[in-house]
Amino acid sequence: MACRQQITPALRRLARSGTSELSRKSARSCAQSIARAGASNGSRCFSSSQQRRLQQTTPRHGQAKDEFTSTKYPEIKRDDRFSRLTPDHVAYFRDLLGDNGSALIDGVNGAADDDLAPFNSDWMRKYRGHCQLVLKPSTTEEFSKILRYCNEHMLAVVPQGGNTGLVGGSVPVFDEIVLSMSRMSRILDFDEVSGTLVAEAGVILEVADQFLASKGYIFPLDLGAKGSCQLGGNLATNAGGLRLLRYGSLHGTVLGIEAVLPDGTVVDDLSRLRKNNTGYDLKQLFIGAEGTLGVITKVSIQCPQRPAAQNVAFFGLESYEQCQKAFREAKGQLSEILSAFELMDEGSQALVHRVTGNKRPLESTYPFYCLIETSGSNVDHDSEKLQNFLESVMEQGVVADGTLAQDETQLRSLWSWREGITEALGHLGGVYKYDVSIPLPQMYQLVEDTRARVAEAGLLGDSESDPVRAVVGYGHMGDSNLHLNVATRAFDERVEKVLEPFVYEWIAERQGSISAEHGLGLAKKKFIGYSRSPIMVGLMKQIKGLYDPKGIMNPYKYI
Amino acid sequence: MACRQQITPALRRLARSGTSELSRKSARSCAQSIARAGASNGSRCFSSSQQRRLQQTTPRHGQAKDEFTSTKYPEIKRDDRFSRLTPDHVAYFRDLLGDNGSALIDGVNGAADDDLAPFNSDWMRKYRGHCQLVLKPSTTEEFSKILRYCNEHMLAVVPQGGNTGLVGGSVPVFDEIVLSMSRMSRILDFDEVSGTLVAEAGVILEVADQFLASKGYIFPLDLGAKGSCQLGGNLATNAGGLRLLRYGSLHGTVLGIEAVLPDGTVVDDLSRLRKNNTGYDLKQLFIGAEGTLGVITKVSIQCPQRPAAQNVAFFGLESYEQCQKAFREAKGQLSEILSAFELMDEGSQALVHRVTGNKRPLESTYPFYCLIETSGSNVDHDSEKLQNFLESVMEQGVVADGTLAQDETQLRSLWSWREGITEALGHLGGVYKYDVSIPLPQMYQLVEDTRARVAEAGLLGDSESDPVRAVVGYGHMGDSNLHLNVATRAFDERVEKVLEPFVYEWIAERQGSISAEHGLGLAKKKFIGYSRSPIMVGLMKQIKGLYDPKGIMNPYKYI
């Protein structure tokens, strides 16, 4: 974990004493030594992410443990147009994929439910399907043949990558066949001049990033689930993650994809060129479609050079207004080296502390914390920029306290206070999770308004009989992306009624998005209308109808 | 124009004397003073672009002056399904838009051909249509009503922005109605915290950038035609330009659009959020569709902060291999501040010199030149990085000679040697222009192979009887984007036969793109198959059929 720095007393003193010439000098001298010390190791490690596994954790979001999705959502009925799996169907797939045991999990002919379970549930065990057959093709051709067969025989399918999603998008609802990407895990090509990586969709994000690290490059996406999530799933959900602020969205970095449509057509759009203006950019439709149009089988992506220097600072702040000020200062002063600006409220940090028992980065508690990361090519320059920034926010009294990672271990530790929130929340009971985007000035107000509403309804408290333990907020401030989390002790229908549609209406009134980066999946199926007009939803249905007229691709989800 | 720097003799000496300790020291000392001098003004000016107007220049690309496109391409026939304009049609539009003279140019009822001419021709006067009616709506609602009427009455239309395209995409072929965006020119909103700009599609790029400059921001796209081209056209053609290397493509920076479909439907996807994962990202289809799906009426785009410091260096190099080495070094050492890496061959620079008569930036001539631009937030840091880079390429003998802009005038002047090529070529006769993307190691080989082929055919020479004056290459090396230009003295059928399909086949064999950033328009209509498979073309036609089933949107073009 991060050690305390000498900076803290100075920071605190400055915050109190204002911006006299003396205090400015102290700040400069203090910040100088710290910025240099912190950056001098030129650390190249960028995440404290832990592998997100299928854990036997308490179920979430107001649902009895391992309840079937079909039970929880009785209004969703199995589509009778879909065939039920027969031994004949399975025989076709077995014949196609071979019978070596690794390519197929066959519940129709007796595979144990335990073998199927990981594919039927999401990692939070909020959603559970009735799938009886998992297929693991290892070539595009196999995907093509399988999909064509399923389309002809009206067999519904769910593509499944690392299964780390948060909205139930990658698990079956009824008896859909799971198409696992796990055997499509080869890195195919890397161009060391252009930084273009070509890989199969089942490559785990962290594996791709480690491969790139060995070449001096970095994957332009990073997120907490990197140890399990896969590139294809990242694209299918248009994952945003921690460094979108710096490297932009996948719509900009992905150069090409290969995908298979339900009728078996292979969309061969695996361009490796940074510029290619030859007609409609169809690959963009698959980025963020959540597997409802086809299966992404290969990816070509532009990767930036791995920064030589990295710094991470962690601040305590007295108000959300100060967080906004700090962000504006960081944008202005750190500019091209700013790679992350994360926000955490005290509630979220208290939960992490409670679960992990780790010593907190700062001695006192504050209503808000910000984690700032810089990534650049020159250690000294980055340290100087950070030092100037530190001075500035200290002198202005914007931050109340702060610490700076001195080595890679501390850097990981500081990141763990941000990245560990999801995991910590998961340990404490059910969680209502909202991943939203709201214009920055109003962003945190949603947490306060929600907390007040839950409290007014008498549902929030410290007693074991209070259904809601805490209403917390954190997220990617650099992208106006808030994660509102309502941590509950146990399922209580009243909580959901207080939260929904309140949260969605609140967001819609401010032209926000009800899903900034997690997608819609099953969880937000009902709520798309809060962020998209009927015209836009109609246009989406047109596209769905065009590519998947029989509706076999990931049915029952948002479209 | 740029002044000569003291660096040059030192550079030349170093290039000859190798990398002794002495020469390294000289290089450091010399580069130091120059890098500091060049960067000390912290210039904020980013382009020497000149307004691209409809000029009375010599016609291009093997075509008699002002020849009708329908004459030049006799194989393209007017689609008889389209109605011919009648006074009744015009009366409807006049009633809708008002009769104040600014909203309508009516050749049906007698407007002079001269008034229609600028809308019937592209700026190079390579393409010329027979349009008799120009409409200039000023609201989305007017666009919607016009398109609905046109769709119902089978009237074909061409959306037209700044009309600065290079492939004939924005001018009519037959009697299509021109929908001019010129009255959709309002900047609607700007958020100074997030940097999100919302503007109508007819705003001129330079106007948007100047507005942003006053707010401390920069438009994430810049190109030679910025004085005339419009945001809507930039999006419709997915313009790449000079700083894609730094700010990425419009697929990543555009947050939302409003567009009108042929049936009058308003695609209201004008999100201002950096993250919004609520279904298919349909706006992406309109980016790069060249007006064949609908008319983009409004744009929302993420703008980066305007860099405080900028440097431009101009080098002479002895070979294309050295250019590649310089690029790799620049990527590694200048990293996050590298904002442009442009390549020009001697042929292109000789033409600019001949047309402008300006003193050349370097004393001697070299086979290749590179223009390197850095943009960052800290003048001193950027200068130091550039200085280190200079030392490195000097010590290694990668560059043979160089100069560095010392002030804004010099910076503009150096850029003019890159940005002025198109203009200069235009003054000398017809030009066959190819805007292509090829993997970097092979990129310039296309110019050499083309030159050899033209020479072998006896078409290249200095005599007035030789049809081809020069085969030159230049472009955005940072994006593997080459502009191959074949400058001719006069139309000669043999030239085209020697060039096509040779050039396209050459590119296809290397998995390149036949249009990196200019689009396909009419010019590359026939050649899409060299960069896209029949499956991809088929999928594009599906999309075209979905949005524009009657085919009224920009017909006769690539789809």
Interface residues (C-beta under 8 A of the other chain):
Chain A: D191 V193 S194 T237 N238 G240 L244 G248 S249 H251 G252 T253 T265 V266 V267 D268 D269 S271 R272 L273 R274 K275 N276 N277 T278 G279 Y280 D281 L282 Q284 L285 I287 G288 A289 L293 Q305 P307 Q324 F327 R328 K331 G332 Q333 L334 S335 E336 I337 G376 S377 N378 H381 E384 K385 S437 P439 L440 P441 H476 D479 S480 N481 Q511 G512 S513 I514 S515 A516 E517 H518 G519 L520 K524 I528 S531 R532 S533 I535 M536 V537 L539 M540 Q542 I543 L546 Y558 I559
Chain B: D191 V193 S194 T237 N238 G240 L244 G248 S249 H251 G252 T253 T265 V266 V267 D268 D269 S271 R272 L273 R274 K275 N276 N277 T278 G279 Y280 D281 L282 Q284 L285 I287 G288 A289 L293 Q305 P307 Q324 F327 R328 K331 G332 Q333 L334 S335 E336 I337 G376 S377 N378 H381 E384 K385 S437 P439 L440 P441 H476 D479 S480 N481 Q511 G512 S513 I514 S515 A516 E517 H518 G519 L520 K524 I528 S531 R532 S533 I535 M536 V537 L539 M540 Q542 I543 L546 Y558 I559
